[in-house]
Amino acid sequence: MAGNEQRQARPPFARATLHSQIAEELRTMIVDGKLAPGQKIPEKELCEAFDISRTPLREALKVLATEGLVELLPQRGARVSVITEAERQELFPIIAALEALAAELACRNMTDAELAELKGLHRQMVAAYDRRDNLEYARLNRKIHLSIFEAARNGALQMLYSNMELRIRNIRHTVRQSDEDWARAVQDHEKILSALEARDEGLCAKVLRDHVMRTADAVRDALSVAGLATSGGT
């Protein structure tokens, strides 16, 4: 990391909430894939980049550990958590069910303006797909899914989804799929848009549920290839 450049670009953190701000910064880095699943947290480099001591960094890591994003290693620092096969099997069906319900509600409640904005996001996502920009595609992909939850007009559902999705977000939205799976994912999004436009609740729910479960299979395959899949705890 270019510690000097980051210290110049980032304003100093407020001391009173230092560990909370560091936790948020690290959370974003994990979700965006800048810290990859299974990667050891580079504490020295991060302290230099953030211009902080080890104490607030380690307090921040404890916060992330309670969220399941980081695993604390006795006498060996910490690393980004890797989803286990058991967790994959448990979490993705729940996420799929929540997204299916959001799809049904969005079909009822989404405004024409929101649908037009969603179409614009989809066009940007397809452009990222065409140039094989995986990170930009992932960012827009997640934004589309969140927009559907916002259009559902159900705060409790949205909060439940946010809590559940945090555990798998860094893997779900940044996993590198095969060319065939990636093309199928883009096609799924086109079907989701068509169903939303037609206000077809049943079809939209089914397409989204199937889409999420195919993502679960892609995650399984990607972690297996990378040698990160585990059957027990992280």
Secondary structure in CASP SS format (residue, H / E / C, confidence):
PFRMAT SS
TARGET T0000
AUTHOR 0000-0000-0000
METHOD secondary structure of the structure
MODEL  1
M C 1.00
A C 1.00
G H 1.00
N H 1.00
E H 1.00
Q H 1.00
R H 1.00
Q H 1.00
A H 1.00
R C 1.00
P C 1.00
P C 1.00
F C 1.00
A C 1.00
R H 1.00
A H 1.00
T H 1.00
L H 1.00
H H 1.00
S H 1.00
Q H 1.00
I H 1.00
A H 1.00
E H 1.00
E H 1.00
L H 1.00
R H 1.00
T H 1.00
M H 1.00
I H 1.00
V H 1.00
D C 1.00
G C 1.00
K C 1.00
L C 1.00
A C 1.00
P C 1.00
G C 1.00
Q C 1.00
K E 1.00
I C 1.00
P C 1.00
E H 1.00
K H 1.00
E H 1.00
L H 1.00
C H 1.00
E H 1.00
A H 1.00
F H 1.00
D C 1.00
I C 1.00
S C 1.00
R H 1.00
T H 1.00
P H 1.00
L H 1.00
R H 1.00
E H 1.00
A H 1.00
L H 1.00
K H 1.00
V H 1.00
L H 1.00
A H 1.00
T H 1.00
E C 1.00
G C 1.00
L C 1.00
V E 1.00
E E 1.00
L E 1.00
L E 1.00
P C 1.00
Q C 1.00
R C 1.00
G E 1.00
A E 1.00
R E 1.00
V E 1.00
S C 1.00
V C 1.00
I C 1.00
T E 1.00
E H 1.00
A H 1.00
E H 1.00
R H 1.00
Q H 1.00
E H 1.00
L H 1.00
F H 1.00
P H 1.00
I H 1.00
I H 1.00
A H 1.00
A H 1.00
L H 1.00
E H 1.00
A H 1.00
L H 1.00
A H 1.00
A H 1.00
E H 1.00
L H 1.00
A H 1.00
C H 1.00
R H 1.00
N H 1.00
M C 1.00
T C 1.00
D H 1.00
A H 1.00
E H 1.00
L H 1.00
A H 1.00
E H 1.00
L H 1.00
K H 1.00
G H 1.00
L H 1.00
H H 1.00
R H 1.00
Q H 1.00
M H 1.00
V H 1.00
A H 1.00
A H 1.00
Y H 1.00
D H 1.00
R C 1.00
R C 1.00
D C 1.00
N H 1.00
L H 1.00
E H 1.00
Y H 1.00
A H 1.00
R H 1.00
L H 1.00
N H 1.00
R H 1.00
K H 1.00
I H 1.00
H H 1.00
L H 1.00
S H 1.00
I H 1.00
F H 1.00
E H 1.00
A H 1.00
A H 1.00
R C 1.00
N C 1.00
G H 1.00
A H 1.00
L H 1.00
Q H 1.00
M H 1.00
L H 1.00
Y H 1.00
S H 1.00
N H 1.00
M H 1.00
E H 1.00
L H 1.00
R C 1.00
I C 1.00
R H 1.00
N H 1.00
I H 1.00
R H 1.00
H C 1.00
T C 1.00
V C 1.00
R C 1.00
Q C 1.00
S C 1.00
D H 1.00
E H 1.00
D H 1.00
W H 1.00
A H 1.00
R H 1.00
A H 1.00
V H 1.00
Q H 1.00
D H 1.00
H H 1.00
E H 1.00
K H 1.00
I H 1.00
L H 1.00
S H 1.00
A H 1.00
L H 1.00
E H 1.00
A H 1.00
R C 1.00
D C 1.00
E H 1.00
G H 1.00
L H 1.00
C H 1.00
A H 1.00
K H 1.00
V H 1.00
L H 1.00
R H 1.00
D H 1.00
H H 1.00
V H 1.00
M H 1.00
R H 1.00
T H 1.00
A H 1.00
D H 1.00
A H 1.00
V H 1.00
R H 1.00
D H 1.00
A H 1.00
L H 1.00
S H 1.00
V H 1.00
A H 1.00
G C 1.00
L C 1.00
A C 1.00
T E 1.00
S C 1.00
G C 1.00
G C 1.00
T C 1.00
END
